[in-house]
Amino acid sequence: MLCGENGSGKTNLLEAVSFLSPGRGMRRATYSDVANTKGDGSWAVNAELSGPDDVSTIGTGLTLGPTGVDNTRKIRINKTPVKSADELLDLCRVVWLTPSMDGLFTGSTSDRRRFLDRMVLAIDPAHGKRVSNYEKAMRSRNRLLEDHAADPLWLAGIEGQLAEYGAAIAIARAELVELLARMIERGIKDKTPFPDARLELDGVLESEVDFGSALDLEDRYRDMLRSGRGLDRAAGRTLIGPHRTDLVTTHGPKDMAAKLCSTGEQKALLVGIVLAHAILVEEMCELSPILLLDEVAAHLDEKRRAGLFNLLDSFGCQAWMTGTDFEMFASLGERAQFIEVSNGKVSQINQVQDTS
């Protein structure tokens, strides 16, 4: 439990831990913006991970060379450079919840899609590469459509790649939502303090996942792309595909769209989804995830805070939580290590007394 005033550096510590996973971390900052503004632009995160059999070391960050900072993130596992950040997923999975995600249900479709793909990546390490390849193929197709004299065979080849990656993305997302629904249903039976969320995918491809094989879905998407060339050329972009999918969430007990729920209800729904996903990650990957819960107690009432702490205690994973008031977390008692953060420095304090 990290506690301190706003701006003391609590979230910076969580962000450092989030770099033990692929991507740009929990704040999605560009790598060059992560460094201390008073430094030379380089930065590093070093960690030791204790697994069931051994201890692994991870080092990552930007290095300073003869011509300045190399803005390509470097990663070393056990002091050996690795080619892909996806190799980090062999050692740990990091799941996070930040205040910026509080508006997930009312925010942009792209934010919800990113949240969805992050959940898929945590159980399917190949998903990130699929999404990257899909976006690259889509950009190539859009450029070819601008050229009215483009070779039809070349265009068909690009559309074949787009269909292959697009179908795989849709299937992976649909499988994640189905697995997550089962986990949430289990939570209902266990009477967790968080409302059950009903999750649906609003996407042309995802809606057809159950009809036929993966090859059938790929063929149907290829046909859609071929027949939609005229409209896509006029629009200057690809109008159909998993890049336009939305994640729709409903408050189960109220049968109400999450975007219409109160701020507290939305927070409770989001916490429930993240916790269900963390449990799913552990059971499917046999890796206990690291949970990063930034200002998690905000908008949660006392009953749900206590329920959250009890769930984390029974889960047994490593969870990092932040807050500005130690008293809000006092009911954790000896179950947590309390650390005060001030001006970027940390110090352990004695157990906080529960005065409730």
N, C-alpha and C positions, 0 to 999 in steps of 0.2 A: 504494500500500500504506500503510494507516494503522495505526500501532502505538502502544499506550499501555496503561497500567494500566486495570483495570475502573473505570468511572465517570469516565474522563478526557474523554469527549465524542465518541468515535469513531462510535458509532451515531447520535448526533445529527446528525453531518455527513451520514451516509448518508440519514437521514430527510429532511433538507433537500433532497437531490437527488431523493428519491422524490416530492416535491411538484411535480416537473416533469411529473407525470402526473395523470390524474383520480383522484379518491378521497381517502381519508383517510391516505394514505402507508403506508409499510411497517410501521408499528407500529399502525395503525388507531386512533390516539388521536383523541379529539374535538379539534376545532380550538382550543378554548379551553384545552386542556391542553398545547398545543405551546409556548406562550410561556414565557419565563423567569419563574420564580416570584417573582423580585425586580423584575420589570418592571411595566408598566401593563396587560399582557394582550394587547397587539398583538404581531405578529411578521411578518417578511417574508423571502422568499427571492428573490434576484435572480440571474439566470444569463444568460450569453451562449452560444448554441449555434452552432457553426460547421458549416454544411451544405455540400453540394457546390457550391452556387452563391452563397450569401450567409451572413451572420451574423444570427441572430434573437435578440432579447432577451425574457426572460420575467420577469415580476414577479408574485408571488402572496403572499397572507397575509391577516391580519386587520388592519383599520384602526381607529384610535381617532378617534371622533367627539365631538361636543359632549355627547352623553349617555352616553358610554362606548364600549366596544369593540363593534363590529359583528361578531357571530359568523358572518356569512356570508362565506365565503372569496372574496376578490376575485382576479381574474386579469387581467393585462395582457400582451398580446403586441405587441412593438414599440411599447410605451407606449399601446396602444389597448385599452380594456376589451373583454372578450369575454363573450358570453352563457352559453356552456357550457364546462365544463372539458374536454369531449371534443375541443375544438379544439386542445388540447395535443398530441393524438395525430398531428396533421399535422406536428409538428416533431420529436418524438422518442417513443421507446417505452422504458420503464424496466422492467427485469425484476429481481426480487430474491429472495434466499434469506436467511432469518434463523434464528437459533437457535430461535425459537418455532415454526418450521415442522418442527423435527426430529421432533416427535410427530405429524406429519400422518397417517401410516398407522394409528396407534393412537388418534387423537383423534376428535373429533366429525365426523359426516357434514357438518354445516354448514361446518366448516373446509375439508374437501376440496372441497365444492361451491364455496366462495368461491375457492379456489385454481384450480379448473377455470375458473370464469367470468373470473378475472383473465387466464388464458392466452388465453381466447377474445377478450377485449376487446383484447388486444395486437395481434391480427390483424384484428379486426372491430370498429371503433369504435362501430358501432350497437348492439352487444350490451348495453352498460350501460343504455341507454335502454329496450331491450326488457325487461330484468330489472326495472327500476324500474316500468315500466308494468304488467308482469305482477303484481308485488306489490301495486300500488295497486288493480288490478282484483280481485285475490283478497280484499283487505280489504273492498272494497265488497260483494262477493258474500257474504262471511261475515256482514256486518251485515244484509244483506237476508234471509238465511236465519234470522236470529234473529227477524225480524218475520214471523210466520206469515201475516200479511195482505198481505205485499208483492205488488206488481203482478207477475204472471207474465211479462208482456212485458218489463218492466224487468229482471227476473232473467235472462231469456233473452238480453237485449242485453248484460248484463255478462258472461255466460258465453261469448257470442260473442267478446268482446274477450279474455277469459282464454284461450280456445282459440287465437285468432290469435297472441297473444304466446307462449303456451306451446309451440305447435308450432314457432315460429321459434327459440325458445331451444333446444329439443331438437335441431333440425337443426343449429344452429350448434355445439353441443357435440359432436355426433356427427362433424361434419366436422373439428373440431379434433383429436379423438382419432385419427381416421384419418390425418390429415396428420402428427401427432406420431409415430404408429406407423411411418410410412414413414421419418421422420427418424431414429428410433431404430434401425431396421433398417439404415440407411445407416451409422450409427455402429458397428454390429456388424461390418460389412464393413471399416470403417476401423480396427477393433481398438482402440476407445477403452478406457481403463482402468476404465470404469464398467459395471456389469452392465446388460443390457438389461431394461427394464421393460415388461411387458405391461399395457396399460391397457384397462379396460372400463367401460362405463356401466351402472349398475344402476338403471334407471328405466323406468317403464311406457311413457312416450312415446318415449324414446330407443331402446328395444328394437324399436320399430315404424317407425323412420325409413326403413328400406330397403323398406318395403312400401307402394308407391303414391307419390302426389305429396304435396306440402306441404298442398294443400287436403284431400286424403284424411285426412291425419294430423290436421288441424284439425277436420274433421267427426267423426272418431272421438273426439277429446278432448271435443268439445262434447257428444256422446252420453254419454260417461262422466260428465260433470258433471251432465247432466240426470237421469240414472238414479241418481246418487249423492246427490241432494239430501237425502234422508231421513237417511242415515248421516252426512253432513256436518253437518246441522243438529243431530243428536244429539251429535256429537263437538265441535261448536263451532268447527270448522275444516275446510278443504278437504283431503281425505285422499289425493287422487291428483293428481299433476302434477310438473313439473320442480323444484318447490321441495322435493321429497323424494328427488331423485336422489342417488346416491352414485358416487364415482369409486373403482373397485376396481383395485388395483395388485398385480401378481404379479412376483416375482423370476424372470426368464426362465431363467437357467442352472440354478437349483435347482427351478424349477416350484413355488415356495412363496409363499404369500400374504405380501405385504410386512409385514403387521402381525405376522407370526410370525418375521421375520428379526431378526438381532442389530442392536444400535444402529448399529454401523459399516456393516452392509449396508444398513440403511435410509437412512443418510446418503448412501452412494454411489449408491443408487437415485435419491434426491431430486436430488442434484447432476446426475446424468445426464439426468434429465427436464428440469431447468431449463436446462441447456446446449443440449439438443436443441431446446427451445422457443425459446431465444434465436436459434439458427441459423435456425429456421423463420421467426421474425419478420423477420430481415434479408432472407431470400430472397423472402418474400411481400410485404413492405411497402417494400422497397428503402430501409430506414432501419436503420442500424447501431444496435442497442439499447445502452442504458447498463445494465451489469450491476452490481448491488449485492450483494456477497457478504459478509455479516456473520459473522465467526468461522467462515469456511468450512472452515478446516483442521481444526476439531474433529472427532474421530472418524475422520479419514482417515489411512490409513497413509502412509508415505513415498513408496511407489510411486504411489499415487493422487494425492497432493499434486503430485508431479512431473508426472504425466499431466494434471492440471488446469491447471497453469501452462503446459504445452506447448500444450494446446488453446486456452487464452485467447490465447496469443501468435500462434497460427496464425489464430485467428478475427479478430483485428485490431480488435475493438470496444473501447470504453472500459470498463474493469472496475475497480471500487473494492472492495478487500478490507480487512478489519480483522483484527487479532490482538493478543495481548498479548506475543508473543515474535517479535522480528525474525528470529531464527535459523531459525524454521520456514519463512520465506519467502526465505531467503538464496539458494536455488538460482535464484531469478528473476534475480539479477545485474543487469545493465544493462537488462534488459527492463522493469523497473519503476521507478517513482519512489517512494522511501521517505520517508514523512512521520511525524514523531512528534507525538502528541497528548497534551497535558498541561494539565489544568485548563481545558479548553475552548480552548486555544491550539495552533496548529500551527506546526511548523518542519521544514524539509527537512533531511535528514541525508545524509551521504556513503553511497555504496554499501555495503551489508552484505556482508561476506565470507562465502563458503560454506566452512564448516569441516568439512563431512561427508566 
